């Protein structure tokens, strides 16, 4: 009999015996494997925390107690244990389960989170808030109060915010548990001194957890009085794994472990004792990323968040331990990430002063290629975006040409460094912004929707968008020689288009100049003799230029449309804007970015600065609302920046000249997927 379908809440889980829990774990792994193989999603991180999730919900009542995730990509087992099995079929779509914790789905999800390092601090805030409300757990005064637990990975713990959270957690005078999920991996191998500490800890015989050794060593631990006091109030199970002299002790946190994160009886025993501890502690849990799938265990980076895949040689998908299988991951064409990796290798070979860095995303940003080819000039800092950008500023100051590859959604974590250490100093640091715009299944936590807005305020910043691989290569070449300040180029999590790549060489980038993609309609172009004056001009930023060109072709028999690859959001092509407005040509701006303070806003502002009427400018982009998980194509259609949406806007703009009723363009139409 299947057990997982009978679990509609953690209360149902707690009705089972401990001996039945391994079956639940097996069924959770099978369900996650079956779904992710069909649709893609976070596979290895979730397989690694199945037993930990079961043990937590078996011991705690998180309908009342607090459970907070850091990052959140390891939440699938938690969701399946909290009544969302039926939502798994719609994983990462508007019809089903989000891939990250989502309070809109369940009260068991307290925060919508997808960025590393935040869990401890928000948990500290909830612990303080509960205590101030008189709801906090105290074994003597309030045994029925709320307990607080937060889960963080060994790679996320090095994040600066996580360190600040630990510093705050150590001052709490109440129960508070940080679970360190230590699998030796983030997306790729963790970097830095703290990661090396954990590596040493895993192989050290000092931390085997023998009770007598713990007693002896505690006597000599510097500042160990709190640890010795804690030892006397701990249960026997916790004493056996007390991690004496642990690094976290310096934050005022008693540390227990490492404990085996796949041994359910041991986990449950330790958690049952730890839940009644009256001070902050770290429970160090050792897990295996990808547990239960041999190929995911062997290559956890590839199977961290794969696209849909097929297992060849094992038709029985329940045989998760098969060693002889071959896995084929669905490919959707050459990606921008693959392209930038090769472009940067070429650039570094050409220019020996170029250095590259990434913050724990070498594969996701393509920098794995430069790390392999130029290891002395390429760096992975771990999940430390602020540190990485400060480091890049320091290298720029010493005469190097730094390129920092980062997901657009993580850029805002280093905005202060963009401002103070880079722009204020007049340093030339270059940003390669992957996953810009709508990202599909990862949803609102990962959209790169505000990079233009935050960078546009920086003096002398050069902000670019690439529409295809040739333009990305030219943007990198421009950035290589741009020394006046910060520069950036953005590109989506998508395949590169070949629409214009086969139509001759891509012209070099010139600061603040757009590129016309339909020269037969270019206003004032030589040879037109007025015959090609456009009825509508589309200024499209980044890959939106490809969709704009397709939309212009769709309405070709109705509207003469000139399409421009804008290239720059700062500085915008003011001369082009002035020519179009003075010729009374309506303008449609298109961007895969928020319409608030984005490229379209920059166009309107430029017109205002030139005292020109911008009332005939239509702005398309992401609305002032949250766009939730679904395919990237569906998200683009929802907000009106797909081919159909742009074509509709072109017709609306053309109606401004004819006086016919305009077509209203809907920016958002689904309350289910928009906040």
N, C-alpha and C positions, 0 to 999 in steps of 0.2 A: 504493500500500500504506500502510495506517495504521501509524504508528510507536508511538503512545502505548500501545496494548495489548501491545506487545512489551517495554515497560519495567516489569519487576517489581522492580527495585531501581536505585539510581544507577549500579551497575556496568554495567547494560545501557545506560544513557544514555551513559556514557563510551566505549562501543564505537562510537558514531555519530560521523560527521564533523561539523565545525562547520557545514558547508553544510546538513546535515540538521536542525539545531536549530531554525531558523525554522518548519519544518513541525511539530515537536513543540510549539512555542509556540502555533501556530494550533490544533492539536488540543486542547491544554489549555484554551484559551479557549472553544472550541466545547463541550467537555464541561461546563465550569463554567456557561456560559450556559444550556445545555439543562437542567441539573439545577436551578439556582436559579430559572429561570423556572417550573418545575413546583412547587417546594416552598418557595421563599424561601431566604434565606441571605445571606451577605456576598458581594456581587457585585463592586462597583467596586474595593474594596481588593485583591482577589485578581487581577483582570484587570490591575492595575497592576504586579504583581511577577512576572509569568510569566517574562520573560527573566532577571530577577535570580535567581529560584529555579533556573532551568536552569543558569545560569552558575556558581552556587555549588556545585551538586551535580556539575557537570562538572569543576570544579577541585579541590574538597576531597573527602575521604572521610569523610562524617559518620556512617558506621558506627563510626568510630574518633575522628575529630575532634569538636568540640563545636559544635552550632548551637543558639542560644537565641533565641526570639522574644520581642519585647515586644508586649503586647496579644494577638497571636496570630490576629487575624481575617484575616490575609493568608497563612494557611498552606495553603490548598487546593492550589496548585500543588506545594508541597513534599510534600503527602500523595500526590498523584497520581504523583510521581516516586519515591516510596518504597514502591510496591507496594500502594496502596490504591484503585486505580481501580474495582475491583469493589465497594468499599464506598460509592462515590459515590451510587448509587441510593438508599441509606438515609440520605442526608445529614441530620444533626441529629435522628436517631431512634436508638432502642436497637438497631435492626437494621443500622445502618450507621455512617457516619463522623461523628465529632463535628465541630462547626464551629470548634473551637479545638484547639491541640496537646493530645494526650492520650496519656500514657505507657502506658495500658492497651492502646492500639491498636498501638503500634510503639516499638521502641527508638530510633528516629530522633527521637521527641518526648521531650525531656528533662524538661519541666515542663508541667503543665496550667495554662495561663495565659489570662486574659481581662481583666486590669486593667493599665492603662498604667503605664510608668515602671520596671518591675521588672527588665527584661531585662539591663540593663548590670550591675546589682549582682549578680544571680545568676551572670552570666558571669564577673565578677571573682572570685566565690567558687570557681567551677569551675577557673578559671585558677590560682588560688592552691593549690587542692587538688591539681590535677594536678602542679604544681611540687613541692609537698611530698612527693607520692608518687613523685617522680622520673620522671613521665610527660610533663611539659611539653615542648613543642617548643622547641628551641634550634638555630639553624642550624649552630653550631659543635660544641656538646657533645651535642646530642640531636636530630639531624635527622629521626629517625623518631618523635619525640614528638607528643603531641596538640596541635593548634591549636585556638583558640577564636574563634568568630565570633558576634556578636549583631546582630540587625536591630531598629532602632527607627525610628519615624516622626518626621517633622519636628514634628508637633504634640505627640507624647509626650515629646520631648526637654526640654520646658519643665517637665515634672512634677518636683516636688521630689526624689523618690527617684531619678529619672534624673540630676539634677544631683549628688546624693551619689554615685551610681555613677560618673559621669565623674571626680569628684574622687578616687575610689579607683582608677579605671583608670589615671590618670596616674602613679600610684606603682609600677605594675607594671614589672618589669625583664625582660620577656619578650614574645613575640609575643602580640598581642591586637587584634582588629579589631572596631570598631563600624561597622556599615553604617547610615548615615543615609538612610533611604528618604524622599526629599524630593519629595512630590507637591503641595505647596501646600495640602493639605487634611488635616483629621482626619476627623471625621464631617461637620463643617461647616468653614468657613474658620477656620484657626488664629488665635488672638488673642495679643496681647502684643508686647513689645519684641523678643524673639528671633524671632518669626514675621516681624516687619518686617525684621529683619536678613537672613533668608533670602530674602525678597522682593527686597531690594536686591541681594543676592548673585547672584540669578538673572539680573538684567538688567545687571549690571556688566561692562563690557568688561575690567576689571582681571583678571577670573578666566576669561579665555578659554582658559587653559592653554598659552599659547605658552611654549616652553622657554626661550628667551632672556630673555623678560620675567621669568620666574621667577628666573633666575639673578641678574638685576640687582636685583630687588626684595628678594631674600633678604638681600642685604648690608645693607639698611637696616631690616630687621624688628627691633623691640625684643625683646631676649631670644631672638633667632633662632639662637643658636649650635647648639641641638639640631636645628633645622630645616636649617641648612646642613650639619651632619654627616650628617643623614638623607639629604640630597640626594645625597651622594657614594656612598651604599650602595644607592640606589634604581636600579631598571632604567630604561631609556629611556622606557617607557610610563608609568611612574609619575611620572617627572620632568616629563613633558609636562602633567600635570594636578595638579601639586603646588599646593595652595591656600595660597599664602604669606600670612602674617599672619592666618590664619583665627582665628575666635573660639575654637575648641577648643584652640588652641595654649596658651592660658592655663591649661588643665588638664594640660598636659604631653603632649598628644596631637598627633602629626603628622597633618595633614589633607591628603587627596588628593581632588580633584574641584572642582566637580561633573563627573561623567561621565554619559554618556547611558545611562540604565537600560534602554533598549530596543535598544541596539546590541550584539548578542551578541558579535561578534568583539572589540570594544573592551573590553567587560566582562570577557571571559575573559582577555584579554591583561593587563589591570590586576590582576585577581585572581591570576593565575599569578605575577606579580611580588610582589604584596602578601603572599601566603601565606608567603613566606620572610623577611619583615621581622622584625627581632628586638626590636621595641619596640611599645608601644600606638599605634594609629592610628585615625583616622576616615576611612572611605571615603564621600564624599558622592555619592550616586547620585540623579540627577534622573529621576523617573518621572511618568507620567500616570495618575491614578486613573481607572479605567474603561476603560483602553486597549483598543481593538478594538471597542467598542460605542459608536457615535456618541452615542446618547442617554445612556449612562452617563457618557461624557466630558463632555457638556454639563451634566449635572445629577448630579454625583457624590454630593451629599448625599442626594437621593431614592433613588439606587440604591446607597447604602452597604450597607444590609441590607434590601432590599425583601421584601415578601411575594411570593407567586407572582404572575406577571404574564404577559400575553399581548401579543405583538407583532402589531399589525394592519397589513396592507399588505405584509408580507414573509413569505410562507408558507415560504420556504426559510430555515430557522434558521441555516444555515451562512453566509449572507450578512451577516456581522456589521457590515459597513461601511455598510449601507443608511442613507441620510439621510432618506428619505421616510416612514419607519415611524412609527406611533403606538403608544404603549405604555399598556396598561391594567393597573394593579396591583389585585390582588384586595382587596376591602374586606369586612370582617367586621362592619360596623356602627360606630357612633360609639364611639370609644375614650375611656378615662379621660384620656389625654394631650390629646386634642382638647378635652375638657370642661374640664380645669384651665386650659388656655390662655385660653379664653373667660371662665372664672370670674375669673381674675386680672386680665384686662383690665377687667372690670366692677368689681372691687374697687379697682383703681388709679384708675379714674375717680371712684369714690365717695370714696376716701380719699387725698388728695395726699401723705400721709406714707409710703405703701407704696413700697418698692423691691424689685426682684427680681434674682436672679442665677442663673446656671447655669454649670457647669464643662464647657464644650465640647459640651453637649447641648441646644442651643436647640430643635431640632426634636423630639428624643426626649423632652423634658420639657414641650413646649408653650410654652416661654418665648420662642420665636421671635415669638409674637404680641405679647407685651409689649415686646420689643425693637423691633418695628416701630411699635407704637402709642405707647409711652412711652420713646424711646431715651435720654432724659436720666436716667431712673430705673431702667433695666434694664441688666444687665451680663453679658457672657460672659467669664469669666476664663481660658478655655482649660482644659486638663486639669490643674487645680490645685484639688482639692477642699479641701485644708487652707487654702490661701490664701483661697479664696472664703468659707469660713465665718469665718475671722479678719476678713476685710473686712466681712462682715455684722455681726460683733460690734462692730467700730469704728463702723459706721453706726448700730447700735442705741444705742451710747453717746452719739451726738450727736443722738438724738431721732427717728431714723427707725424704720420698721416693716419690717424685712427679712424676705423670703421667699426661701429658698434651695431651688431645685428640683434634685433630684439622684436618680439611680437608687439604690434601696435598697442594692444591692450595693456601691455606691461610698461609702456613708455611713461605713462603718467606717474609711475612709481619713482621715476628719476627726473621728474620735471625740475625740481629744485636745482639739480646739478646742471640741467640744460641752461637754466637761468644764470646761476651764480658762478659755477666753476668753468662754464664754457662761454656763454654769450657775453657776460659781463666782462670777461677777460679778453674778449675778441679772439678767441681760439677757434680753430677750424677742426671741429669734431663732426664726423659724418654718421648719420643714422640710416640703417637699412631696416625699414619697417615692414616686416612680414605680417601676414594675417590682418592686413588693413581692411577696414570696412566690415561688411557682414561675413560671419564665419560659419554659418550653417548650424549644425547640430549642437555645438558648444553653447550657442545662445547668448543671452544678454551679458553673462559674466565675461565673455571673451571678444565681443565685437570691438573692433578698432574704430571707434566712432568719434574720437575727439582729438586726434593727434594734430590735425591742421589747426584747430581752434587754439590749442595750448601753445603751439610753436609759433603761430603767426604774430604773437605779441612780442617776440624777441627781435630786437633790432638786427638788421643785416642777415637774418635767417633766409636761406634759400630753400623753399619747400616744394618738392617735386612729386609727380605721380608718373608711374610707368604704365603704358598701355599694353606693351608686349615685350618680348625678350630683346629685340634690337633697341627699343627705347630705354629699357633698363640698363643695357650695356652703355648707351650714350649718357644716361644720367650718372652712372658710376664714374665715367670718364670726366664729366663736368665736375663732380664732387672732388675728384682726385686733385684737381687744380684750383678749386675754389678755396681761397684762403681768408676771405673777409669775415667769416663767422660760421655758425652752425649751418649744416645742410642736411636734408633728409630726402629720401625717396620712399614712397609707399607702394605696395603691391599686395594683392589678395591671396588667400588660400584657394588657389584655383590653377587651372591649366593655362599656359600661355597660348594666345591666339596667333594663327598664321595668316590672318586676313590681309595685313599690310606688310608682313615680313617678306613676302614674295614679290613685292612691288617696288623693288629697287632698294638702295641703301637708305638707312635712317639718317636724316640730317642731324648734325651735332646740336646739343642743347645750347641755347644762348639765353643768358639771364633775362627772365621776364618776357620771353617771346613764345607765342603759341605756334603750332604747326598746323597748316591747313591740310585736311585729308581729302577734300573735294575741290581741287584747284579750279575746276570748271565753273564753280560758283563763288570763288574767292573775290570778295569785294575789292575792286580796283586792281585786280591782277592784270598784267600785260596780256593783250590779245583778247580780252573779254569784250571790249567795246560796248560795255553796258548790257550785252545780251545775257550775261550770267549773273546779274545782280540777284542776290538771294532774297527770297521772301521771308525766310527765317534763318537765323544762325544758331547753331548749337555749340556752346563752349563746354566741352566735357573733360573732366579731370580723371586721369588714370585710365583704368580698364573700361570705364564708362564710355570712353571714346569709341571703343569697338562696337558696343551696343548702339551708340548714337549713329554710327555709320550704317549699321544694319537697319535702324529705324528710318533713317533718311532714304534708304533704298526702298523701304516698304511704302513710303508716301511719295515716291518719286513722281508718279503721275499726277499727284495732287498739289504738292508744294515743292518749290525749288529751295532746297535746304543746303546750307553750307555748314560743314562739320569741322570743328577745330579740336585738335588734341591740345588742351590748354597748357600742359606740361608744368606750369608753375602756379601754385596758389599764393605764393609770395616770392617775388613781386608778380602780380598779374600783368597781363599784356594790356596796359592802359591805352596804348595807341590803337590797338585793334578795337577795344571797347568803345573808344571815342568815335572811330570811323563808323562802326555799326550803328551807334545811337544817332549820330548826326545824319546818317542815311535813312533813318527811321526803319531800321531792320530790327524786328523783335528778337530778343535773345532768350534762349533756354539754356540754363546752366544745369549740369548733371554731375553728381558726385556720389561716391559710396562712403559718405561721411555725414555727420549731422548737419542739417541746414542751419543750425545755430552756430554762428561764427565760423562757418566753413568756407569753401571755395566760392560758392554763390554769394555769400555775404561779402566776401572780398571784392567781387565784381561790382556789386551795388555800391559799396563804399568807395571804390575807385571812381565810379561815375559821379557820386556826390562830391568828391574832392575836386572833380573837374567841372562842377556846377552843371552837370548834364542830367536830363530826366531819365530815371531808371524805372519808370512805371511800367515799361514794356519788357521787363526782365522777369521771367518765370524761373523759379528755383526748384529743382528736384534734388532730393537727397533723403537722408534718414530723418524721420519726424522727431518732434520733441516728445518722444514717448519711447518706452522700452520695446524692443523687438525680441521675441522669445524664440526658442529652439525650433528649427525646421531645416529643410534643405536650403542651401544658399539661393538656389533658383526661386524657390517659393518665397523666401524673404525679399528678394529683389522685386518680384511681382507684387508682393504685398505693399511695399512702399513706393512702387511706381517708377523704379529705375531700370526695369528690364526693357527689352525692345518694344513691347507693346505699350508700356507706360511712357516711354520717350516719344513714340509715334503719336500718342494721344496729345502730349504736350506740344508737339510741333504743330499739330492741327489747331490746337487752342491758340498758339501764338500767331499762326497765319490768319486766324479770324480777327485778330486785332487790326489788321490792315484792311480787311474787307467790310468790317462793320457787321458781319453776321454774328449770331449768338455764339458765344464762346462755349467750348466744352469744358466742363468742370473736371479737373484732375484730382482724383482722390489720392491722398498720400497714405492713408491707413484706412482699412476697412473691416478689420476683424477684432472685436473686443476680446476674443478668446486668446489672441496671440499678441495683443498690444496692451501695454499698461497705461 
